[in-house]
Amino acid sequence: MPRKVTQEILSSPEQEDVGIEEMEEDEVGSEDNSMLEMISMLKEFQKRKATKNSTRTNLFQNKKQAMYTEARKNADAVVLEGVAYVEHYKKTIMELKASELSAEVQLQGILATVTTLDDHVQAALSLYPSMFDVLSHKRAAEINDACELIEKHGRDLHLSRRRLIREAKTKVEDQLESQRVATDASDLIRHYKSLLLSRS
């Protein structure tokens, strides 16, 4: 810190010159000391800041590196899974194509068998054409007779059903009438009993 110099000390001009020079030297010395202190403080501050920044930077770099490693690992896993998926479906497609070919081959074999059977059936039918004509006409006549019989029986069944319904309705009405008569008779008997009991 600069020293305060009072004017009482500096009375003569020579003393004033000496005092001013001393003051300037003191000021220069104290300024140098202040500057050195400031510079050392700045250096210390920058050193601490650099240490703190380097710690933060190291932490950030470590986290970043871990994230990159994890992302690479995940990407590798996805790539492997995708390759396995593609290979699986390539295999499935190849199997489907192979089965398509075998289906076509089987269809060709079935068609050949059916054609052969058809030829045999036609040959057998050509041996007995009149018999099949007679059988087919006879069968058609039997079917027509059966249809007519079913229709006739259907009509008869319908008429019979209507007759049975009418008879059942008549019987129910007769039963209800008999029940009413019986109820009236029992009421009348009770009435006579009560009259007889009241008179005696």
Secondary structure per residue as TSV (DSSP state, phi and psi in degrees):
chain	resnum	aa	ss	phi	psi
A	1	M	-	360.0	143.5
A	2	P	-	-71.6	142.2
A	3	R	-	-82.8	150.1
A	4	K	-	-92.0	128.3
A	5	V	-	-113.3	123.7
A	6	T	-	-84.7	159.9
A	7	Q	T	-77.5	-16.7
A	8	E	T	-67.1	-35.0
A	9	I	T	-68.7	-38.8
A	10	L	-	-94.0	87.4
A	11	S	-	-100.0	-42.5
A	12	S	S	-93.0	157.5
A	13	P	H	-62.2	-35.8
A	14	E	H	-67.3	-40.7
A	15	Q	H	-64.6	-35.9
A	16	E	H	-62.1	-43.4
A	17	D	H	-62.4	-43.4
A	18	V	H	-64.8	-42.1
A	19	G	H	-63.7	-41.3
A	20	I	H	-66.1	-42.0
A	21	E	H	-63.2	-42.3
A	22	E	H	-62.7	-41.2
A	23	M	H	-62.8	-43.6
A	24	E	H	-63.1	-41.1
A	25	E	H	-63.9	-43.1
A	26	D	H	-62.2	-43.0
A	27	E	H	-63.5	-43.1
A	28	V	H	-64.2	-42.1
A	29	G	H	-65.3	-44.4
A	30	S	H	-69.3	-35.4
A	31	E	H	-64.7	-39.9
A	32	D	H	-62.6	-44.6
A	33	N	H	-61.5	-43.8
A	34	S	H	-62.3	-43.5
A	35	M	H	-63.4	-42.8
A	36	L	H	-63.4	-42.4
A	37	E	H	-62.1	-44.1
A	38	M	H	-62.5	-43.3
A	39	I	H	-63.4	-44.3
A	40	S	H	-65.5	-37.6
A	41	M	H	-64.4	-42.5
A	42	L	H	-62.2	-42.1
A	43	K	H	-62.2	-44.7
A	44	E	H	-61.5	-43.5
A	45	F	H	-62.3	-45.1
A	46	Q	H	-64.9	-36.6
A	47	K	H	-64.2	-44.9
A	48	R	H	-64.3	-43.1
A	49	K	H	-62.0	-42.5
A	50	A	H	-63.7	-40.4
A	51	T	H	-62.8	-45.9
A	52	K	H	-63.3	-45.1
A	53	N	H	-63.2	-40.2
A	54	S	H	-67.0	-36.3
A	55	T	H	-63.6	-47.1
A	56	R	H	-62.6	-42.9
A	57	T	H	-61.9	-43.0
A	58	N	H	-62.0	-43.8
A	59	L	H	-60.4	-46.1
A	60	F	H	-61.5	-44.9
A	61	Q	H	-62.9	-40.8
A	62	N	H	-63.1	-45.2
A	63	K	H	-62.1	-43.8
A	64	K	H	-62.1	-42.3
A	65	Q	H	-64.7	-40.6
A	66	A	H	-64.0	-41.5
A	67	M	H	-63.9	-43.3
A	68	Y	H	-62.1	-42.2
A	69	T	H	-62.6	-44.7
A	70	E	H	-62.6	-42.9
A	71	A	H	-63.5	-41.7
A	72	R	H	-62.7	-42.8
A	73	K	H	-61.3	-45.9
A	74	N	H	-63.2	-41.4
A	75	A	H	-63.5	-41.8
A	76	D	H	-62.4	-41.8
A	77	A	H	-63.5	-42.1
A	78	V	H	-64.4	-41.2
A	79	V	H	-63.3	-45.3
A	80	L	H	-62.5	-41.9
A	81	E	H	-64.3	-42.1
A	82	G	H	-63.1	-41.6
A	83	V	H	-64.1	-43.4
A	84	A	H	-62.6	-41.0
A	85	Y	H	-60.8	-47.4
A	86	V	H	-63.5	-42.9
A	87	E	H	-63.1	-41.3
A	88	H	H	-60.1	-46.3
A	89	Y	H	-73.8	-27.8
A	90	K	H	-62.1	-44.7
A	91	K	H	-62.2	-43.7
A	92	T	H	-61.4	-42.8
A	93	I	H	-64.0	-41.3
A	94	M	H	-63.2	-41.0
A	95	E	H	-63.6	-41.2
A	96	L	H	-63.3	-41.8
A	97	K	H	-63.1	-40.6
A	98	A	H	-64.2	-40.4
A	99	S	H	-69.3	-32.8
A	100	E	H	-60.9	-44.2
A	101	L	H	-62.2	-44.1
A	102	S	H	-67.0	-34.0
A	103	A	H	-64.1	-41.5
A	104	E	H	-63.1	-41.6
A	105	V	H	-63.8	-43.4
A	106	Q	H	-62.7	-40.8
A	107	L	H	-62.1	-41.4
A	108	Q	H	-60.5	-42.7
A	109	G	H	-63.9	-41.8
A	110	I	H	-63.7	-44.1
A	111	L	H	-60.6	-40.8
A	112	A	H	-64.0	-41.4
A	113	T	H	-64.8	-44.3
A	114	V	H	-63.1	-42.3
A	115	T	H	-61.1	-43.1
A	116	T	H	-62.5	-45.5
A	117	L	H	-62.5	-41.6
A	118	D	H	-61.0	-41.7
A	119	D	H	-61.4	-42.3
A	120	H	H	-64.9	-42.5
A	121	V	H	-63.4	-45.4
A	122	Q	H	-61.4	-38.8
A	123	A	H	-64.1	-42.4
A	124	A	H	-65.5	-40.4
A	125	L	H	-66.6	-34.7
A	126	S	H	-70.0	-21.2
A	127	L	H	-70.5	-35.7
A	128	Y	S	-127.8	63.4
A	129	P	H	-70.1	-39.5
A	130	S	H	-68.4	-37.9
A	131	M	H	-62.1	-42.0
A	132	F	H	-69.0	-34.6
A	133	D	H	-64.3	-45.2
A	134	V	H	-62.6	-45.4
A	135	L	H	-62.4	-41.1
A	136	S	H	-67.2	-40.2
A	137	H	H	-66.2	-42.0
A	138	K	H	-63.5	-43.2
A	139	R	H	-63.7	-40.9
A	140	A	H	-63.8	-41.6
A	141	A	H	-64.0	-41.6
A	142	E	H	-63.5	-40.8
A	143	I	H	-64.5	-42.4
A	144	N	H	-63.5	-42.7
A	145	D	H	-61.5	-42.4
A	146	A	H	-63.5	-39.5
A	147	C	H	-63.7	-43.7
A	148	E	H	-63.2	-41.3
A	149	L	H	-62.7	-42.1
A	150	I	H	-63.1	-43.0
A	151	E	H	-63.3	-43.7
A	152	K	H	-63.0	-47.5
A	153	H	H	-62.4	-34.3
A	154	G	H	-62.1	-44.1
A	155	R	H	-64.8	-45.9
A	156	D	H	-60.6	-40.5
A	157	L	H	-63.3	-40.7
A	158	H	H	-63.8	-45.9
A	159	L	H	-63.3	-42.3
A	160	S	H	-62.7	-41.2
A	161	R	H	-62.4	-44.1
A	162	R	H	-63.0	-41.0
A	163	R	H	-63.2	-43.5
A	164	L	H	-63.3	-38.4
A	165	I	H	-64.3	-43.8
A	166	R	H	-61.5	-45.2
A	167	E	H	-62.7	-42.0
A	168	A	H	-63.7	-40.7
A	169	K	H	-62.8	-43.3
A	170	T	H	-61.9	-43.9
A	171	K	H	-63.1	-40.7
A	172	V	H	-63.4	-43.9
A	173	E	H	-63.1	-41.2
A	174	D	H	-61.6	-42.8
A	175	Q	H	-62.0	-44.2
A	176	L	H	-61.9	-41.3
A	177	E	H	-63.5	-43.5
A	178	S	H	-61.9	-40.1
A	179	Q	H	-65.2	-40.7
A	180	R	H	-63.1	-43.6
A	181	V	H	-61.8	-43.7
A	182	A	H	-63.6	-40.6
A	183	T	H	-64.0	-45.1
A	184	D	H	-62.2	-40.7
A	185	A	H	-63.9	-43.7
A	186	S	H	-66.6	-35.7
A	187	D	H	-64.5	-41.8
A	188	L	H	-64.6	-42.1
A	189	I	H	-61.9	-45.3
A	190	R	H	-59.7	-40.5
A	191	H	H	-63.1	-45.1
A	192	Y	H	-64.1	-39.7
A	193	K	H	-61.3	-45.4
A	194	S	H	-63.9	-36.0
A	195	L	H	-66.0	-44.7
A	196	L	H	-63.7	-41.8
A	197	L	H	-66.7	-35.4
A	198	S	H	-71.4	-30.8
A	199	R	H	-79.0	-30.3
A	200	S	-	-88.1	360.0
